[in-house]
Amino acid sequence: MTASTRLTYSLRKRNKRVADYQFDSIIIEDVRDAKEEEAVNSFRMALRTRDLLLDSHDNYHTMLRFLKARKFDIDKTVQMWADMLHWRKEYGVDSILQDFIYKEYEDVQRYYPHGMHGVDKEGRPVYIERLGQVEPNKLMNVTTIDRFLKYHVQGFEKMFKVKFPACSIAAKRHIDKTTTIIDVHGVNWLSFSKIANELVMRMQKIDGDNYPETLNQMFIVNAGSGFKLIWNTAKGFLDPRTTAKINVLGNKFQSRLLEIIDSCQLPDFLGGTCSCPNDGGCLRSNKGPWNDPDILKLLNSREATKPTIFGSSSVADRLDAESYASMVTHKLVTSTEISEPGPTSEATLIPSTFMQSVPSSEN
């Protein structure tokens, strides 16, 4: 693929073409449910009536994620949306990619190994944590909760502005969810301090309130019998829609992961063939379509700011085409400019639940 490749955004509803959004000649397929689309249109109207729909957020899939988080209750979703906009303004989220530099990234990575690495077979980015190697007390000696949270939010912003659009182009289908792998080998829950609990709980609130419904599947691997016992208790308190996404596996997990992730995209310590020896290891490599020079050029192409729309007179379709174009042409920062926190969203429910299930000690 070259940077001049033409990009088309093809919208389908129940296999029926509704609109073709032509940026350049790649087709990004989007299959929509008719009832969900009707709900999004109603939600969009409610937001416009209340002057809560910013151009930067006028996006079908963003609104659908919020609706799902509130089980399609329009009034509750409007309130969630309003709270999200207020939080973004107060937290300075719109400029966090440019304004925040996480200079302690290397030290944090040493005590909290994590990162994005490759994509699954459907093209979704894969996020990995080696939870058993986390040293909470040492982590809090090299950073602060507030700075780590900014780093975490910055990672989500880059996910939506760079990684998801890049993955969508590479997969030729709409991508807005991640596959997460949590390796709990060697975890000692008693080592998680009160301050670590606070960090995870605050991350969970940020994610659930402002970046809902971004988890496709989670795989918790190397789970021992004690861990499984805690999980069987904890999942009774979680939303069934969330627990359905979570797979708790023992130490013979490799074949299951390889069903959904190609071996070349999976680190060797998880049963794959990748080691990223020239990039400081897989969790520091930031491997993925978002580092493909041709895709980055395409995302930055000014041609994408004026999509040609075929086969639709729908105002909503046109607005969504324009918002998609705006999303994929946002001025990007290169992968070396921003270190990579991991988006967890529903994922943070799991560590926090387990941490609360055992005594925690003070720092």
C-alpha positions in Angstrom: 0.0 0.0 0.0 1.3 3.5 -0.8 0.4 6.8 0.8 -1.5 7.8 -2.3 -3.8 4.7 -2.1 -7.4 5.9 -2.2 -9.5 5.3 0.9 -13.2 4.5 0.8 -15.4 4.2 3.9 -18.1 1.7 3.0 -21.1 1.8 5.3 -23.4 -1.2 5.4 -26.7 -1.9 7.3 -27.7 -5.6 7.4 -25.6 -6.2 4.3 -27.3 -3.3 2.5 -25.0 -0.5 1.3 -26.0 2.8 2.7 -23.1 5.0 1.8 -19.6 5.0 0.4 -17.2 7.5 1.9 -14.4 7.9 -0.6 -11.1 9.3 0.8 -8.8 7.2 -1.4 -9.2 3.6 -2.8 -9.2 1.4 0.4 -12.6 0.2 1.6 -13.2 0.3 5.3 -16.3 -1.8 5.9 -18.8 -0.9 8.7 -21.8 -3.2 9.4 -24.5 -1.5 11.4 -27.5 -2.8 13.3 -30.7 -1.0 12.3 -32.0 -0.7 15.8 -28.7 0.6 17.1 -28.5 3.1 14.3 -31.9 4.4 15.2 -30.9 4.7 18.8 -27.7 6.7 17.8 -29.8 9.0 15.7 -32.1 9.7 18.6 -29.2 10.2 20.9 -27.6 12.6 18.5 -30.8 14.7 18.3 -30.9 14.8 22.2 -27.3 16.0 22.4 -27.9 18.7 19.7 -31.0 19.9 21.6 -28.9 20.3 24.7 -26.0 21.8 22.8 -23.8 18.9 23.9 -22.6 17.7 20.5 -19.2 19.0 19.6 -17.9 18.4 16.1 -15.0 16.4 17.4 -17.3 13.9 19.1 -20.0 13.7 16.4 -19.1 10.1 15.6 -21.5 7.2 15.3 -19.3 4.6 17.0 -18.5 6.9 19.9 -22.1 7.6 20.6 -23.0 3.9 20.3 -20.3 3.0 22.9 -21.8 5.4 25.4 -25.4 4.1 24.7 -24.2 0.6 25.3 -22.6 1.6 28.6 -26.0 2.9 29.8 -28.1 0.1 28.2 -29.6 2.5 25.6 -31.3 4.7 28.2 -31.1 8.1 26.4 -31.5 10.3 29.5 -28.7 8.4 31.4 -26.5 8.5 28.4 -26.9 12.2 27.9 -25.9 12.7 31.5 -22.9 10.5 31.1 -21.9 12.4 27.9 -22.2 15.7 29.6 -20.1 14.5 32.5 -17.5 13.3 30.0 -17.3 16.6 28.2 -16.9 18.4 31.6 -14.1 16.0 32.6 -12.3 16.5 29.3 -12.3 20.3 29.8 -11.2 20.2 33.4 -8.5 17.6 32.8 -7.2 19.2 29.7 -7.6 16.1 27.6 -7.9 17.8 24.2 -4.2 19.0 24.5 -2.8 16.1 26.5 -1.0 14.6 23.5 1.0 17.7 23.0 1.3 19.0 26.6 2.2 16.0 28.7 5.6 14.3 28.6 6.0 11.1 30.7 9.7 11.3 31.2 9.7 8.4 33.8 8.3 5.9 31.2 11.4 3.6 31.3 11.4 3.4 35.1 7.7 2.7 35.1 8.1 0.0 32.5 10.7 -1.7 34.7 8.2 -2.0 37.6 5.0 -2.3 35.6 5.7 -4.3 32.3 2.9 -3.5 29.9 2.4 -2.3 26.3 0.6 -2.6 23.0 1.9 -5.3 20.7 0.5 -6.2 17.4 -3.0 -7.1 16.4 -5.3 -10.1 16.7 -6.6 -11.9 13.6 -9.5 -9.5 13.3 -7.1 -6.5 13.3 -7.7 -5.2 16.8 -4.7 -3.9 18.8 -3.5 -6.2 21.5 -2.6 -4.9 25.0 -0.5 -6.9 27.3 0.3 -6.7 31.0 2.7 -8.9 33.0 0.9 -8.3 36.3 3.0 -10.9 38.1 6.1 -8.7 37.6 4.5 -5.5 38.9 6.2 -4.0 42.0 3.7 -1.4 43.3 5.8 0.2 45.9 8.8 0.7 43.6 6.4 2.0 40.9 5.1 4.7 43.2 8.7 5.7 44.0 9.4 6.6 40.3 6.0 8.3 39.5 2.9 9.6 41.2 -0.7 8.6 40.9 -1.6 11.8 39.2 1.1 11.6 36.6 0.4 7.9 35.9 -3.2 8.8 35.4 -2.3 11.5 32.9 -0.1 8.9 31.1 -3.0 6.5 31.1 -5.4 9.1 29.6 -2.8 10.1 27.0 -2.6 6.5 25.9 -6.4 6.3 25.4 -6.3 9.5 23.4 -3.6 8.2 21.1 -5.6 4.9 20.8 -8.6 6.8 19.4 -6.7 9.3 17.3 -4.0 7.1 15.9 -4.1 3.3 16.7 -7.8 2.5 16.0 -7.8 4.5 12.7 -4.5 2.8 11.6 -5.9 -0.6 12.5 -9.1 0.1 10.6 -7.1 1.0 7.5 -4.9 -2.1 7.8 -7.9 -4.5 8.5 -10.2 -2.7 6.0 -12.9 -2.8 8.7 -13.9 -0.5 11.5 -11.9 -1.1 14.7 -12.6 0.5 18.0 -11.9 -2.3 20.6 -8.8 -4.0 22.0 -7.9 -7.6 22.9 -6.2 -7.7 26.3 -3.9 -10.3 27.8 -3.1 -10.2 31.5 -0.3 -12.6 32.6 -0.7 -13.2 36.4 2.2 -15.6 36.7 3.9 -14.9 40.0 1.2 -12.5 41.3 1.3 -12.0 45.1 -1.9 -10.1 45.8 -0.7 -9.4 49.4 2.1 -7.2 47.8 -0.5 -4.8 46.4 -0.6 -1.8 48.7 -3.4 0.6 49.5 -1.9 3.2 47.1 -1.9 0.6 44.3 -5.6 -0.1 45.0 -6.3 3.7 44.8 -4.5 3.9 41.4 -6.5 1.0 39.9 -9.8 2.3 41.2 -9.2 5.8 39.8 -8.1 4.3 36.5 -11.3 2.2 36.5 -13.5 5.3 37.0 -11.8 7.3 34.3 -12.1 4.4 31.8 -15.7 3.5 32.7 -16.9 7.1 32.7 -15.1 8.4 29.6 -13.9 5.5 27.4 -16.6 2.9 27.7 -17.0 -0.3 25.8 -13.5 -0.6 24.3 -12.7 -4.2 25.4 -13.3 -6.9 22.9 -11.9 -9.9 24.9 -9.6 -10.3 27.8 -7.4 -13.4 28.5 -6.1 -13.8 32.0 -3.3 -16.4 31.7 -1.3 -18.4 34.1 -4.1 -18.3 36.6 -3.6 -20.6 39.5 -6.3 -22.4 41.5 -6.4 -19.5 44.1 -6.9 -17.0 41.4 -9.7 -18.9 39.8 -11.4 -19.3 43.2 -11.3 -15.5 43.6 -12.5 -14.9 40.1 -15.5 -17.3 40.5 -16.5 -15.2 43.5 -15.8 -11.8 42.0 -17.6 -12.3 38.7 -20.9 -12.6 40.5 -20.6 -8.9 41.3 -19.8 -7.8 37.7 -22.0 -7.1 34.7 -22.6 -10.3 32.8 -21.7 -8.5 29.6 -18.3 -7.8 31.0 -17.7 -11.3 32.4 -18.6 -12.8 29.0 -15.6 -11.1 27.5 -13.2 -12.5 30.1 -11.4 -15.8 29.7 -9.5 -17.1 32.7 -6.9 -19.7 31.7 -4.2 -21.8 33.5 -0.7 -22.4 32.3 -1.7 -24.2 29.1 -3.1 -21.1 27.4 -0.9 -20.9 24.4 -3.1 -22.7 21.9 -6.1 -20.6 22.9 -4.2 -17.4 22.3 -3.0 -18.6 19.0 -6.6 -19.2 17.9 -7.1 -15.4 17.9 -3.6 -14.0 17.4 -1.1 -15.1 14.8 2.2 -16.3 16.2 4.2 -13.5 14.6 2.0 -11.0 16.5 2.3 -12.7 19.8 5.3 -12.4 22.2 7.4 -15.5 22.7 6.7 -15.5 26.5 3.0 -16.0 25.6 3.6 -18.8 23.1 4.2 -16.7 20.0 7.3 -16.3 17.9 8.0 -12.6 18.3 10.7 -11.2 20.5 11.4 -7.7 19.1 15.1 -8.0 19.9 15.9 -4.6 18.3 13.2 -2.7 20.2 14.0 -3.6 23.8 11.5 -6.5 23.9 7.9 -6.8 22.8 6.4 -4.6 25.5 8.6 -1.7 24.5 8.3 -2.2 20.8 4.9 -0.6 20.3 4.5 -2.9 17.3 1.5 -2.4 15.1 -0.1 -0.8 12.0 0.1 2.6 13.7 3.9 2.5 13.0 3.5 1.7 9.3 4.9 4.8 7.4 2.4 4.4 4.5 -0.6 4.2 6.9 0.7 7.3 8.8 1.1 9.2 5.6 -2.4 8.2 4.6 -3.8 9.3 8.0 -2.1 12.6 7.6 -3.1 13.1 4.0 -5.1 16.3 3.5 -7.1 14.5 0.8 -9.0 12.7 3.5 -10.4 16.0 4.9 -12.9 16.2 2.0 -14.6 12.9 1.6 -16.8 12.2 -1.4 -20.0 10.6 -0.4 -21.8 8.1 -2.6 -25.3 6.6 -2.4 -26.7 8.4 0.6 -28.7 11.6 1.2 -28.8 11.0 4.9 -27.6 14.0 6.9 -26.5 11.6 9.7 -24.4 9.6 7.2 -22.8 12.8 5.9 -22.0 14.0 9.4 -20.5 10.7 10.3 -18.4 10.7 7.2 -17.0 14.1 8.1 -16.3 13.1 11.7 -14.6 9.9 10.5 -12.4 12.0 8.1 -11.6 14.4 11.0 -10.6 11.5 13.2 -8.3 9.8 10.8 -6.6 13.0 9.7 -6.0 14.4 13.1 -2.4 15.7 13.3 -0.5 12.7 14.6 2.6 12.4 16.8 5.1 9.7 15.9 5.4 6.6 18.1 8.7 7.8 19.5 7.2 11.0 20.9 4.8 9.4 23.3 5.4 6.3 25.3 2.6 3.8 25.4 0.3 3.3 28.4 -2.2 0.6 28.0 -5.9 1.2 27.6 -7.8 -1.1 30.0 -11.4 0.2 30.3 -13.3 -2.9 31.4 -9.9 -4.6 32.0 -9.3 -2.5 35.1 -12.3 -4.1 36.7 -10.4 -7.3 37.1 -7.2 -6.3 38.9 -9.2 -3.9 41.2 -11.7 -6.6 42.1 -9.0 -9.1 43.1 -7.0 -6.5 45.0 -10.0 -5.7 47.1 -10.4 -9.4 47.9 -7.1 -9.7 49.9 -5.7 -7.6 52.7 -3.6 -4.6 51.5 -0.6 -3.1 53.3 0.5 0.4 53.6 3.5 1.7 51.6 
